[in-house]
């Protein structure tokens, strides 16, 4: 039995699913890094948070921000992909309907090719 066209995974749908998975992973990584950074700042005495330790804490702050921004960028890309998938599905439905109407108008069965 064949699946309805809307449930058949297209390359765009597969790309969207992969992007969603990557976005989720990036968001999780940002959250984990935030927790780690918070714990480090709380557990390392302020008088020790100097020099290389201070630089490391600053870099983890910056890295956390970059990771979160990347997750947000992926979310935007996913929205565009979803819109493109929907638009393509609509165009494909319209094309099938137009082909069927043309076939009906010319007395052919849809998809049977040109009359002989």
Backbone as XML, in Angstrom:
<?xml version="1.0"?>
<chain id="A" units="angstrom">
  <residue number="1" name="UNK">
    <atom name="N" x="0.838" y="-1.176" z="0.000"/>
    <atom name="CA" x="0.000" y="0.000" z="0.000"/>
    <atom name="C" x="0.885" y="1.241" z="0.000"/>
  </residue>
  <residue number="2" name="UNK">
    <atom name="N" x="0.556" y="2.226" z="-0.808"/>
    <atom name="CA" x="1.386" y="3.414" z="-0.892"/>
    <atom name="C" x="0.949" y="4.442" z="0.131"/>
  </residue>
  <residue number="3" name="UNK">
    <atom name="N" x="1.916" y="5.268" z="0.554"/>
    <atom name="CA" x="1.632" y="6.330" z="1.508"/>
    <atom name="C" x="1.052" y="7.530" z="0.772"/>
  </residue>
  <residue number="4" name="UNK">
    <atom name="N" x="0.219" y="8.334" z="1.455"/>
    <atom name="CA" x="-0.214" y="9.578" z="0.835"/>
    <atom name="C" x="1.007" y="10.445" z="0.562"/>
  </residue>
  <residue number="5" name="UNK">
    <atom name="N" x="0.926" y="11.259" z="-0.488"/>
    <atom name="CA" x="2.074" y="12.077" z="-0.860"/>
    <atom name="C" x="2.555" y="12.952" z="0.281"/>
  </residue>
  <residue number="6" name="UNK">
    <atom name="N" x="1.630" y="13.464" z="1.103"/>
    <atom name="CA" x="2.030" y="14.354" z="2.186"/>
    <atom name="C" x="2.851" y="13.641" z="3.252"/>
  </residue>
  <residue number="7" name="UNK">
    <atom name="N" x="2.733" y="12.296" z="3.357"/>
    <atom name="CA" x="3.486" y="11.581" z="4.383"/>
    <atom name="C" x="4.781" y="10.975" z="3.841"/>
  </residue>
  <residue number="8" name="UNK">
    <atom name="N" x="4.988" y="11.058" z="2.548"/>
    <atom name="CA" x="6.219" y="10.541" z="1.960"/>
    <atom name="C" x="7.346" y="11.526" z="2.257"/>
  </residue>
  <residue number="9" name="UNK">
    <atom name="N" x="8.428" y="11.052" z="2.922"/>
    <atom name="CA" x="9.511" y="11.983" z="3.242"/>
    <atom name="C" x="10.238" y="12.440" z="1.980"/>
  </residue>
  <residue number="10" name="UNK">
    <atom name="N" x="10.310" y="13.735" z="1.805"/>
    <atom name="CA" x="11.043" y="14.311" z="0.686"/>
    <atom name="C" x="12.425" y="14.712" z="1.189"/>
  </residue>
  <residue number="11" name="UNK">
    <atom name="N" x="13.334" y="14.997" z="0.265"/>
    <atom name="CA" x="14.652" y="15.464" z="0.727"/>
    <atom name="C" x="14.542" y="16.710" z="1.612"/>
  </residue>
  <residue number="12" name="UNK">
    <atom name="N" x="13.616" y="17.608" z="1.289"/>
    <atom name="CA" x="13.448" y="18.798" z="2.125"/>
    <atom name="C" x="12.940" y="18.436" z="3.518"/>
  </residue>
  <residue number="13" name="UNK">
    <atom name="N" x="12.005" y="17.499" z="3.591"/>
    <atom name="CA" x="11.497" y="17.086" z="4.901"/>
    <atom name="C" x="12.591" y="16.408" z="5.714"/>
  </residue>
  <residue number="14" name="UNK">
    <atom name="N" x="13.391" y="15.587" z="5.053"/>
    <atom name="CA" x="14.495" y="14.924" z="5.767"/>
    <atom name="C" x="15.511" y="15.966" z="6.255"/>
  </residue>
  <residue number="15" name="UNK">
    <atom name="N" x="15.793" y="16.964" z="5.427"/>
    <atom name="CA" x="16.722" y="18.025" z="5.829"/>
    <atom name="C" x="16.170" y="18.790" z="7.026"/>
  </residue>
  <residue number="16" name="UNK">
    <atom name="N" x="14.873" y="19.053" z="6.998"/>
    <atom name="CA" x="14.244" y="19.746" z="8.111"/>
    <atom name="C" x="14.335" y="18.917" z="9.391"/>
  </residue>
  <residue number="17" name="UNK">
    <atom name="N" x="14.074" y="17.636" z="9.287"/>
    <atom name="CA" x="14.169" y="16.758" z="10.465"/>
    <atom name="C" x="15.597" y="16.739" z="11.014"/>
  </residue>
  <residue number="18" name="UNK">
    <atom name="N" x="16.582" y="16.688" z="10.128"/>
    <atom name="CA" x="17.976" y="16.699" z="10.572"/>
    <atom name="C" x="18.311" y="18.022" z="11.244"/>
  </residue>
  <residue number="19" name="UNK">
    <atom name="N" x="17.846" y="19.133" z="10.644"/>
    <atom name="CA" x="18.106" y="20.447" z="11.233"/>
    <atom name="C" x="17.463" y="20.568" z="12.607"/>
  </residue>
  <residue number="20" name="UNK">
    <atom name="N" x="16.248" y="20.038" z="12.745"/>
    <atom name="CA" x="15.560" y="20.086" z="14.041"/>
    <atom name="C" x="16.369" y="19.316" z="15.085"/>
  </residue>
  <residue number="21" name="UNK">
    <atom name="N" x="16.900" y="18.173" z="14.694"/>
    <atom name="CA" x="17.704" y="17.373" z="15.605"/>
    <atom name="C" x="18.981" y="18.119" z="16.014"/>
  </residue>
  <residue number="22" name="UNK">
    <atom name="N" x="19.632" y="18.735" z="15.046"/>
    <atom name="CA" x="20.853" y="19.500" z="15.336"/>
    <atom name="C" x="20.528" y="20.693" z="16.233"/>
  </residue>
  <residue number="23" name="UNK">
    <atom name="N" x="19.428" y="21.383" z="15.936"/>
    <atom name="CA" x="19.024" y="22.533" z="16.748"/>
    <atom name="C" x="18.793" y="22.105" z="18.188"/>
  </residue>
  <residue number="24" name="UNK">
    <atom name="N" x="18.092" y="20.994" z="18.386"/>
    <atom name="CA" x="17.831" y="20.500" z="19.737"/>
    <atom name="C" x="19.133" y="20.183" z="20.460"/>
  </residue>
  <residue number="25" name="UNK">
    <atom name="N" x="20.063" y="19.561" z="19.752"/>
    <atom name="CA" x="21.352" y="19.217" z="20.345"/>
    <atom name="C" x="22.142" y="20.472" z="20.718"/>
  </residue>
  <residue number="26" name="UNK">
    <atom name="N" x="22.113" y="21.468" z="19.840"/>
    <atom name="CA" x="22.831" y="22.718" z="20.106"/>
    <atom name="C" x="22.212" y="23.431" z="21.306"/>
  </residue>
  <residue number="27" name="UNK">
    <atom name="N" x="20.879" y="23.463" z="21.367"/>
    <atom name="CA" x="20.211" y="24.086" z="22.510"/>
    <atom name="C" x="20.563" y="23.371" z="23.809"/>
  </residue>
  <residue number="28" name="UNK">
    <atom name="N" x="20.583" y="22.043" z="23.776"/>
    <atom name="CA" x="20.936" y="21.272" z="24.960"/>
    <atom name="C" x="22.379" y="21.559" z="25.377"/>
  </residue>
  <residue number="29" name="UNK">
    <atom name="N" x="23.270" y="21.657" z="24.408"/>
    <atom name="CA" x="24.671" y="21.949" z="24.710"/>
    <atom name="C" x="24.812" y="23.329" z="25.347"/>
  </residue>
  <residue number="30" name="UNK">
    <atom name="N" x="24.073" y="24.313" z="24.844"/>
    <atom name="CA" x="24.114" y="25.663" z="25.412"/>
    <atom name="C" x="23.618" y="25.644" z="26.855"/>
  </residue>
  <residue number="31" name="UNK">
    <atom name="N" x="22.544" y="24.905" z="27.102"/>
    <atom name="CA" x="22.000" y="24.832" z="28.459"/>
    <atom name="C" x="22.986" y="24.156" z="29.409"/>
  </residue>
  <residue number="32" name="UNK">
    <atom name="N" x="23.619" y="23.084" z="28.943"/>
    <atom name="CA" x="24.602" y="22.386" z="29.779"/>
    <atom name="C" x="25.801" y="23.278" z="30.067"/>
  </residue>
  <residue number="33" name="UNK">
    <atom name="N" x="26.252" y="23.998" z="29.069"/>
    <atom name="CA" x="27.389" y="24.897" z="29.253"/>
    <atom name="C" x="27.029" y="26.007" z="30.237"/>
  </residue>
  <residue number="34" name="UNK">
    <atom name="N" x="25.800" y="26.506" z="30.187"/>
    <atom name="CA" x="25.364" y="27.543" z="31.111"/>
    <atom name="C" x="25.412" y="27.021" z="32.553"/>
  </residue>
  <residue number="35" name="UNK">
    <atom name="N" x="24.941" y="25.794" z="32.746"/>
    <atom name="CA" x="24.955" y="25.209" z="34.092"/>
    <atom name="C" x="26.392" y="25.048" z="34.578"/>
  </residue>
  <residue number="36" name="UNK">
    <atom name="N" x="27.242" y="24.517" z="33.723"/>
    <atom name="CA" x="28.646" y="24.315" z="34.096"/>
    <atom name="C" x="29.305" y="25.643" z="34.447"/>
  </residue>
  <residue number="37" name="UNK">
    <atom name="N" x="29.071" y="26.645" z="33.621"/>
    <atom name="CA" x="29.671" y="27.957" z="33.840"/>
    <atom name="C" x="29.170" y="28.568" z="35.144"/>
  </residue>
  <residue number="38" name="UNK">
    <atom name="N" x="27.885" y="28.428" z="35.412"/>
    <atom name="CA" x="27.316" y="28.967" z="36.649"/>
    <atom name="C" x="27.931" y="28.290" z="37.865"/>
  </residue>
  <residue number="39" name="UNK">
    <atom name="N" x="28.051" y="26.963" z="37.806"/>
    <atom name="CA" x="28.647" y="26.221" z="38.919"/>
    <atom name="C" x="30.087" y="26.653" z="39.131"/>
  </residue>
  <residue number="40" name="UNK">
    <atom name="N" x="30.840" y="26.768" z="38.043"/>
    <atom name="CA" x="32.240" y="27.182" z="38.174"/>
    <atom name="C" x="32.354" y="28.552" z="38.821"/>
  </residue>
  <residue number="41" name="UNK">
    <atom name="N" x="31.513" y="29.479" z="38.397"/>
    <atom name="CA" x="31.574" y="30.834" z="38.961"/>
    <atom name="C" x="31.194" y="30.841" z="40.437"/>
  </residue>
  <residue number="42" name="UNK">
    <atom name="N" x="30.273" y="29.965" z="40.821"/>
    <atom name="CA" x="29.861" y="29.908" z="42.223"/>
    <atom name="C" x="30.884" y="29.190" z="43.091"/>
  </residue>
  <residue number="43" name="UNK">
    <atom name="N" x="31.521" y="28.175" z="42.538"/>
    <atom name="CA" x="32.422" y="27.342" z="43.337"/>
    <atom name="C" x="33.856" y="27.861" z="43.375"/>
  </residue>
  <residue number="44" name="UNK">
    <atom name="N" x="34.242" y="28.605" z="42.369"/>
    <atom name="CA" x="35.609" y="29.127" z="42.366"/>
    <atom name="C" x="35.576" y="30.466" z="43.114"/>
  </residue>
  <residue number="45" name="UNK">
    <atom name="N" x="36.341" y="30.569" z="44.165"/>
    <atom name="CA" x="36.335" y="31.815" z="44.938"/>
    <atom name="C" x="36.702" y="33.012" z="44.045"/>
  </residue>
  <residue number="46" name="UNK">
    <atom name="N" x="36.055" y="34.158" z="44.290"/>
    <atom name="CA" x="36.325" y="35.343" z="43.459"/>
    <atom name="C" x="37.803" y="35.721" z="43.393"/>
  </residue>
  <residue number="47" name="UNK">
    <atom name="N" x="38.547" y="35.518" z="44.480"/>
    <atom name="CA" x="39.966" y="35.879" z="44.466"/>
    <atom name="C" x="40.788" y="34.959" z="43.571"/>
  </residue>
  <residue number="48" name="UNK">
    <atom name="N" x="40.235" y="33.808" z="43.201"/>
    <atom name="CA" x="40.921" y="32.880" z="42.304"/>
    <atom name="C" x="40.501" y="33.136" z="40.845"/>
  </residue>
  <residue number="49" name="UNK">
    <atom name="N" x="39.385" y="33.844" z="40.668"/>
    <atom name="CA" x="38.877" y="34.121" z="39.318"/>
    <atom name="C" x="39.663" y="35.280" z="38.689"/>
  </residue>
  <residue number="50" name="UNK">
    <atom name="N" x="40.956" y="35.052" z="38.532"/>
    <atom name="CA" x="41.832" y="36.051" z="37.926"/>
    <atom name="C" x="42.667" y="35.375" z="36.851"/>
  </residue>
  <residue number="51" name="UNK">
    <atom name="N" x="43.325" y="36.170" z="36.058"/>
    <atom name="CA" x="44.242" y="35.660" z="35.041"/>
    <atom name="C" x="43.586" y="34.671" z="34.101"/>
  </residue>
  <residue number="52" name="UNK">
    <atom name="N" x="44.201" y="33.497" z="33.966"/>
    <atom name="CA" x="43.715" y="32.483" z="33.031"/>
    <atom name="C" x="42.348" y="31.934" z="33.438"/>
  </residue>
  <residue number="53" name="UNK">
    <atom name="N" x="42.089" y="31.826" z="34.720"/>
    <atom name="CA" x="40.794" y="31.329" z="35.179"/>
    <atom name="C" x="39.703" y="32.319" z="34.761"/>
  </residue>
  <residue number="54" name="UNK">
    <atom name="N" x="39.949" y="33.600" z="34.963"/>
    <atom name="CA" x="38.978" y="34.625" z="34.566"/>
    <atom name="C" x="38.767" y="34.599" z="33.051"/>
  </residue>
  <residue number="55" name="UNK">
    <atom name="N" x="39.856" y="34.447" z="32.313"/>
    <atom name="CA" x="39.750" y="34.374" z="30.846"/>
    <atom name="C" x="38.939" y="33.153" z="30.424"/>
  </residue>
  <residue number="56" name="UNK">
    <atom name="N" x="39.173" y="32.021" z="31.087"/>
    <atom name="CA" x="38.435" y="30.802" z="30.749"/>
    <atom name="C" x="36.944" y="30.991" z="31.020"/>
  </residue>
  <residue number="57" name="UNK">
    <atom name="N" x="36.605" y="31.619" z="32.143"/>
    <atom name="CA" x="35.198" y="31.868" z="32.458"/>
    <atom name="C" x="34.567" y="32.817" z="31.436"/>
  </residue>
  <residue number="58" name="UNK">
    <atom name="N" x="35.301" y="33.824" z="31.029"/>
    <atom name="CA" x="34.788" y="34.768" z="30.020"/>
    <atom name="C" x="34.578" y="34.060" z="28.679"/>
  </residue>
  <residue number="59" name="UNK">
    <atom name="N" x="35.529" y="33.197" z="28.341"/>
    <atom name="CA" x="35.400" y="32.474" z="27.071"/>
    <atom name="C" x="34.211" y="31.517" z="27.090"/>
  </residue>
  <residue number="60" name="UNK">
    <atom name="N" x="33.952" y="30.875" z="28.233"/>
    <atom name="CA" x="32.791" y="29.991" z="28.283"/>
    <atom name="C" x="31.500" y="30.793" z="28.196"/>
  </residue>
  <residue number="61" name="UNK">
    <atom name="N" x="31.500" y="32.006" z="28.758"/>
    <atom name="CA" x="30.330" y="32.889" z="28.600"/>
    <atom name="C" x="30.100" y="33.209" z="27.124"/>
  </residue>
  <residue number="62" name="UNK">
    <atom name="N" x="31.178" y="33.578" z="26.439"/>
    <atom name="CA" x="31.077" y="33.930" z="25.020"/>
    <atom name="C" x="30.661" y="32.720" z="24.194"/>
  </residue>
  <residue number="63" name="UNK">
    <atom name="N" x="31.219" y="31.568" z="24.527"/>
    <atom name="CA" x="30.879" y="30.338" z="23.806"/>
    <atom name="C" x="29.414" y="29.976" z="24.018"/>
  </residue>
  <residue number="64" name="UNK">
    <atom name="N" x="28.937" y="30.121" z="25.225"/>
    <atom name="CA" x="27.523" y="29.857" z="25.519"/>
    <atom name="C" x="26.623" y="30.749" z="24.661"/>
  </residue>
  <residue number="65" name="UNK">
    <atom name="N" x="26.980" y="32.010" z="24.550"/>
    <atom name="CA" x="26.200" y="32.955" z="23.740"/>
    <atom name="C" x="26.227" y="32.553" z="22.273"/>
  </residue>
  <residue number="66" name="UNK">
    <atom name="N" x="27.392" y="32.192" z="21.757"/>
    <atom name="CA" x="27.497" y="31.783" z="20.350"/>
    <atom name="C" x="26.686" y="30.526" z="20.066"/>
  </residue>
  <residue number="67" name="UNK">
    <atom name="N" x="26.724" y="29.586" z="20.986"/>
    <atom name="CA" x="25.968" y="28.348" z="20.793"/>
    <atom name="C" x="24.477" y="28.643" z="20.778"/>
  </residue>
  <residue number="68" name="UNK">
    <atom name="N" x="24.018" y="29.488" z="21.699"/>
    <atom name="CA" x="22.602" y="29.833" z="21.739"/>
    <atom name="C" x="22.196" y="30.573" z="20.468"/>
  </residue>
  <residue number="69" name="UNK">
    <atom name="N" x="23.035" y="31.479" z="19.984"/>
    <atom name="CA" x="22.739" y="32.197" z="18.737"/>
    <atom name="C" x="22.666" y="31.226" z="17.557"/>
  </residue>
  <residue number="70" name="UNK">
    <atom name="N" x="23.531" y="30.225" z="17.560"/>
    <atom name="CA" x="23.500" y="29.225" z="16.493"/>
    <atom name="C" x="22.193" y="28.436" z="16.531"/>
  </residue>
  <residue number="71" name="UNK">
    <atom name="N" x="21.729" y="28.106" z="17.719"/>
    <atom name="CA" x="20.450" y="27.402" z="17.846"/>
    <atom name="C" x="19.318" y="28.272" z="17.311"/>
  </residue>
  <residue number="72" name="UNK">
    <atom name="N" x="19.355" y="29.563" z="17.611"/>
    <atom name="CA" x="18.328" y="30.474" z="17.107"/>
    <atom name="C" x="18.396" y="30.583" z="15.583"/>
  </residue>
  <residue number="73" name="UNK">
    <atom name="N" x="19.606" y="30.628" z="15.038"/>
    <atom name="CA" x="19.766" y="30.664" z="13.578"/>
    <atom name="C" x="19.185" y="29.396" z="12.945"/>
  </residue>
  <residue number="74" name="UNK">
    <atom name="N" x="19.454" y="28.255" z="13.548"/>
    <atom name="CA" x="18.912" y="26.998" z="13.029"/>
    <atom name="C" x="17.384" y="27.005" z="13.077"/>
  </residue>
  <residue number="75" name="UNK">
    <atom name="N" x="16.829" y="27.566" z="14.132"/>
    <atom name="CA" x="15.369" y="27.645" z="14.232"/>
    <atom name="C" x="14.801" y="28.490" z="13.088"/>
  </residue>
  <residue number="76" name="UNK">
    <atom name="N" x="15.469" y="29.584" z="12.755"/>
    <atom name="CA" x="15.025" y="30.426" z="11.633"/>
    <atom name="C" x="15.128" y="29.678" z="10.310"/>
  </residue>
  <residue number="77" name="UNK">
    <atom name="N" x="16.223" y="28.963" z="10.115"/>
    <atom name="CA" x="16.400" y="28.178" z="8.897"/>
    <atom name="C" x="15.296" y="27.124" z="8.797"/>
  </residue>
  <residue number="78" name="UNK">
    <atom name="N" x="14.974" y="26.511" z="9.912"/>
    <atom name="CA" x="13.927" y="25.492" z="9.921"/>
    <atom name="C" x="12.572" y="26.087" z="9.548"/>
  </residue>
  <residue number="79" name="UNK">
    <atom name="N" x="12.296" y="27.289" z="10.010"/>
    <atom name="CA" x="11.039" y="27.943" z="9.642"/>
    <atom name="C" x="10.972" y="28.164" z="8.128"/>
  </residue>
  <residue number="80" name="UNK">
    <atom name="N" x="12.080" y="28.605" z="7.546"/>
    <atom name="CA" x="12.115" y="28.821" z="6.095"/>
    <atom name="C" x="11.928" y="27.488" z="5.372"/>
  </residue>
  <residue number="81" name="UNK">
    <atom name="N" x="12.586" y="26.446" z="5.847"/>
    <atom name="CA" x="12.421" y="25.125" z="5.225"/>
    <atom name="C" x="10.970" y="24.660" z="5.305"/>
  </residue>
  <residue number="82" name="UNK">
    <atom name="N" x="10.342" y="24.847" z="6.452"/>
    <atom name="CA" x="8.940" y="24.453" z="6.589"/>
    <atom name="C" x="8.065" y="25.208" z="5.589"/>
  </residue>
  <residue number="83" name="UNK">
    <atom name="N" x="8.310" y="26.500" z="5.445"/>
    <atom name="CA" x="7.539" y="27.306" z="4.486"/>
    <atom name="C" x="7.756" y="26.797" z="3.060"/>
  </residue>
  <residue number="84" name="UNK">
    <atom name="N" x="8.993" y="26.476" z="2.727"/>
    <atom name="CA" x="9.303" y="25.993" z="1.386"/>
    <atom name="C" x="8.662" y="24.623" z="1.131"/>
  </residue>
  <residue number="85" name="UNK">
    <atom name="N" x="8.656" y="23.776" z="2.143"/>
    <atom name="CA" x="8.019" y="22.457" z="2.008"/>
    <atom name="C" x="6.528" y="22.637" z="1.762"/>
  </residue>
  <residue number="86" name="UNK">
    <atom name="N" x="5.896" y="23.505" z="2.547"/>
    <atom name="CA" x="4.458" y="23.754" z="2.370"/>
    <atom name="C" x="4.162" y="24.343" z="0.996"/>
  </residue>
  <residue number="87" name="UNK">
    <atom name="N" x="4.978" y="25.302" z="0.576"/>
    <atom name="CA" x="4.776" y="25.929" z="-0.729"/>
    <atom name="C" x="4.934" y="24.913" z="-1.854"/>
  </residue>
  <residue number="88" name="UNK">
    <atom name="N" x="5.949" y="24.083" z="-1.729"/>
    <atom name="CA" x="6.175" y="23.065" z="-2.766"/>
    <atom name="C" x="5.015" y="22.073" z="-2.821"/>
  </residue>
  <residue number="89" name="UNK">
    <atom name="N" x="4.527" y="21.653" z="-1.654"/>
    <atom name="CA" x="3.396" y="20.719" z="-1.613"/>
    <atom name="C" x="2.166" y="21.348" z="-2.264"/>
  </residue>
  <residue number="90" name="UNK">
    <atom name="N" x="1.929" y="22.620" z="-1.983"/>
    <atom name="CA" x="0.796" y="23.320" z="-2.602"/>
    <atom name="C" x="0.951" y="23.390" z="-4.115"/>
  </residue>
  <residue number="91" name="UNK">
    <atom name="N" x="2.139" y="23.713" z="-4.578"/>
    <atom name="CA" x="2.389" y="23.792" z="-6.026"/>
    <atom name="C" x="2.215" y="22.430" z="-6.689"/>
  </residue>
  <residue number="92" name="UNK">
    <atom name="N" x="2.664" y="21.381" z="-6.015"/>
    <atom name="CA" x="2.515" y="20.039" z="-6.573"/>
    <atom name="C" x="1.034" y="19.651" z="-6.656"/>
  </residue>
  <residue number="93" name="UNK">
    <atom name="N" x="0.243" y="20.014" z="-5.629"/>
    <atom name="CA" x="-1.206" y="19.752" z="-5.679"/>
    <atom name="C" x="-1.852" y="20.519" z="-6.830"/>
  </residue>
  <residue number="94" name="UNK">
    <atom name="N" x="-1.479" y="21.785" z="-6.979"/>
    <atom name="CA" x="-2.036" y="22.599" z="-8.066"/>
    <atom name="C" x="-1.660" y="22.017" z="-9.424"/>
  </residue>
  <residue number="95" name="UNK">
    <atom name="N" x="-0.430" y="21.553" z="-9.554"/>
    <atom name="CA" x="0.023" y="20.959" z="-10.814"/>
    <atom name="C" x="-0.760" y="19.692" z="-11.122"/>
  </residue>
  <residue number="96" name="UNK">
    <atom name="N" x="-0.950" y="18.833" z="-10.115"/>
    <atom name="CA" x="-1.738" y="17.616" z="-10.335"/>
    <atom name="C" x="-3.167" y="17.971" z="-10.754"/>
  </residue>
  <residue number="97" name="UNK">
    <atom name="N" x="-3.765" y="18.969" z="-10.093"/>
    <atom name="CA" x="-5.136" y="19.374" z="-10.428"/>
    <atom name="C" x="-5.197" y="19.934" z="-11.848"/>
  </residue>
  <residue number="98" name="UNK">
    <atom name="N" x="-4.195" y="20.724" z="-12.231"/>
    <atom name="CA" x="-4.170" y="21.290" z="-13.578"/>
    <atom name="C" x="-3.994" y="20.194" z="-14.625"/>
  </residue>
  <residue number="99" name="UNK">
    <atom name="N" x="-3.144" y="19.222" z="-14.324"/>
    <atom name="CA" x="-2.949" y="18.108" z="-15.257"/>
    <atom name="C" x="-4.239" y="17.306" z="-15.406"/>
  </residue>
  <residue number="100" name="UNK">
    <atom name="N" x="-4.914" y="17.073" z="-14.284"/>
    <atom name="CA" x="-6.169" y="16.321" z="-14.339"/>
    <atom name="C" x="-7.222" y="17.085" z="-15.133"/>
  </residue>
  <residue number="101" name="UNK">
    <atom name="N" x="-7.296" y="18.402" z="-14.921"/>
    <atom name="CA" x="-8.266" y="19.222" z="-15.653"/>
    <atom name="C" x="-7.940" y="19.228" z="-17.141"/>
  </residue>
  <residue number="102" name="UNK">
    <atom name="N" x="-6.674" y="19.314" z="-17.482"/>
    <atom name="CA" x="-6.264" y="19.296" z="-18.884"/>
    <atom name="C" x="-6.589" y="17.948" z="-19.517"/>
  </residue>
  <residue number="103" name="UNK">
    <atom name="N" x="-6.308" y="16.874" z="-18.786"/>
    <atom name="CA" x="-6.595" y="15.544" z="-19.306"/>
    <atom name="C" x="-8.094" y="15.370" z="-19.519"/>
  </residue>
  <residue number="104" name="UNK">
    <atom name="N" x="-8.870" y="15.870" z="-18.589"/>
    <atom name="CA" x="-10.327" y="15.766" z="-18.712"/>
    <atom name="C" x="-10.814" y="16.574" z="-19.913"/>
  </residue>
  <residue number="105" name="UNK">
    <atom name="N" x="-10.258" y="17.754" z="-20.095"/>
    <atom name="CA" x="-10.664" y="18.626" z="-21.196"/>
    <atom name="C" x="-10.281" y="18.039" z="-22.543"/>
  </residue>
  <residue number="106" name="UNK">
    <atom name="N" x="-9.191" y="17.276" z="-22.589"/>
    <atom name="CA" x="-8.750" y="16.690" z="-23.861"/>
    <atom name="C" x="-9.202" y="15.248" z="-24.010"/>
  </residue>
  <residue number="107" name="UNK">
    <atom name="N" x="-9.940" y="14.743" z="-23.023"/>
    <atom name="CA" x="-10.479" y="13.391" z="-23.103"/>
    <atom name="C" x="-9.492" y="12.300" z="-22.793"/>
  </residue>
  <residue number="108" name="UNK">
    <atom name="N" x="-8.416" y="12.603" z="-22.093"/>
    <atom name="CA" x="-7.418" y="11.598" z="-21.731"/>
    <atom name="C" x="-7.569" y="11.238" z="-20.255"/>
  </residue>
  <residue number="109" name="UNK">
    <atom name="N" x="-7.119" y="10.058" z="-19.928"/>
    <atom name="CA" x="-7.006" y="9.704" z="-18.527"/>
    <atom name="C" x="-5.802" y="10.428" z="-17.969"/>
  </residue>
  <residue number="110" name="UNK">
    <atom name="N" x="-5.873" y="10.954" z="-16.746"/>
    <atom name="CA" x="-4.713" y="11.656" z="-16.171"/>
    <atom name="C" x="-3.489" y="10.764" z="-16.181"/>
  </residue>
  <residue number="111" name="UNK">
    <atom name="N" x="-2.366" y="11.337" z="-16.612"/>
    <atom name="CA" x="-1.096" y="10.620" z="-16.618"/>
    <atom name="C" x="-0.930" y="9.641" z="-17.758"/>
  </residue>
  <residue number="112" name="UNK">
    <atom name="N" x="-1.829" y="9.629" z="-18.729"/>
    <atom name="CA" x="-1.719" y="8.638" z="-19.814"/>
    <atom name="C" x="-0.869" y="9.129" z="-20.979"/>
  </residue>
  <residue number="113" name="UNK">
    <atom name="N" x="-0.416" y="10.364" z="-20.906"/>
    <atom name="CA" x="0.430" y="10.865" z="-21.989"/>
    <atom name="C" x="-0.404" y="11.557" z="-23.055"/>
  </residue>
  <residue number="114" name="UNK">
    <atom name="N" x="0.185" y="11.741" z="-24.245"/>
    <atom name="CA" x="-0.511" y="12.476" z="-25.303"/>
    <atom name="C" x="-1.445" y="11.536" z="-26.089"/>
  </residue>
  <residue number="115" name="UNK">
    <atom name="N" x="-2.522" y="12.101" z="-26.667"/>
    <atom name="CA" x="-3.443" y="11.259" z="-27.446"/>
    <atom name="C" x="-2.773" y="10.754" z="-28.704"/>
  </residue>
  <residue number="116" name="UNK">
    <atom name="N" x="-3.229" y="9.602" z="-29.213"/>
    <atom name="CA" x="-2.644" y="9.025" z="-30.437"/>
    <atom name="C" x="-3.586" y="9.213" z="-31.584"/>
  </residue>
</chain>
